[in-house]
């Protein structure tokens, strides 16, 4: 006899009620704060139309203005009879034909869309997190293998590195790496920030790798040895692929934490998303709008990373 499946709609209804409760709580909080929301000021800090003023190079008279779509070509005849031309946006024209212009007078302007500080902050956060994560993965893999090595020197170095990094705050490590090691080695703030994040991530990845390797049954290695594989071949072709599948979720969590921890590099004047947000707040005083936007951008980045990991997990599950 088939077991009757319980209806799921009550649970979906409960979830909807919880969502409505959260929205109502946010609405009540905003009404209590008595804050004037100015969301219309936020988009310009993602992209804006920059104006480049075009000025007359020499004194003369405007001889002709020829429209070329949204742009106009302004020809100026100098006092000595020679001519020169400027191309400006038609909507920005400040002169007409036969007008006299002096050296440095504004003829018009050209416009071009440029990325705003929040867009640049997102880009800096992404590339710093990506580079630091890739380096941290390599460092963690090597350190994790040293951690389970039978060589006491390699094992001791790995244990010392892991305990030192995990036992001190990341903020302190960034300060030490930039102001001390960076000064000695003449490193830029970007290199120092990425290196500090990579070393920090590597220590945690090393423990994840160690746990993943040790979770693989010993019989797998013994079977590989019986087939004539050496220790390096067994680790590369048998143990590490299985360990990677097992460690994918904790690795994903570590890299998501890395994206959020990258906000600390703003203390050494790297204009990441957090520092860009602070600069915009200083210019606009739109505190809540910008911080909510910054939080949403971090959420979007980490959510995209989570979805990538879920996709990888499904692919590996189908290959089993």
HELIX and SHEET records of a PDB file:
HELIX    1   1 UNK A    9  UNK A   33  1                                  25    
HELIX    2   2 UNK A   39  UNK A   41  5                                   3    
HELIX    3   3 UNK A   43  UNK A   45  5                                   3    
HELIX    4   4 UNK A   90  UNK A   92  5                                   3    
HELIX    5   5 UNK A  117  UNK A  147  1                                  31    
HELIX    6   6 UNK A  152  UNK A  166  1                                  15    
HELIX    7   7 UNK A  170  UNK A  176  1                                   7    
HELIX    8   8 UNK A  177  UNK A  181  3                                   5    
HELIX    9   9 UNK A  182  UNK A  185  1                                   4    
HELIX   10  10 UNK A  189  UNK A  215  1                                  27    
HELIX   11  11 UNK A  218  UNK A  226  1                                   9    
HELIX   12  12 UNK A  231  UNK A  234  1                                   4    
HELIX   13  13 UNK A  235  UNK A  239  3                                   5    
HELIX   14  14 UNK A  240  UNK A  261  1                                  22    
HELIX   15  15 UNK A  262  UNK A  268  5                                   7    
HELIX   16  16 UNK A  273  UNK A  284  1                                  12    
HELIX   17  17 UNK A  287  UNK A  319  1                                  33    
SHEET    1   A 2 UNK A  47  UNK A  55  0                                        
SHEET    2   A 2 UNK A 106  UNK A 115 -1                                        
SHEET    1   B 4 UNK A  83  UNK A  89  0                                        
SHEET    2   B 4 UNK A  71  UNK A  78 -1                                        
SHEET    3   B 4 UNK A  60  UNK A  68 -1                                        
SHEET    4   B 4 UNK A 100  UNK A 101 -1                                        
END                                                                             
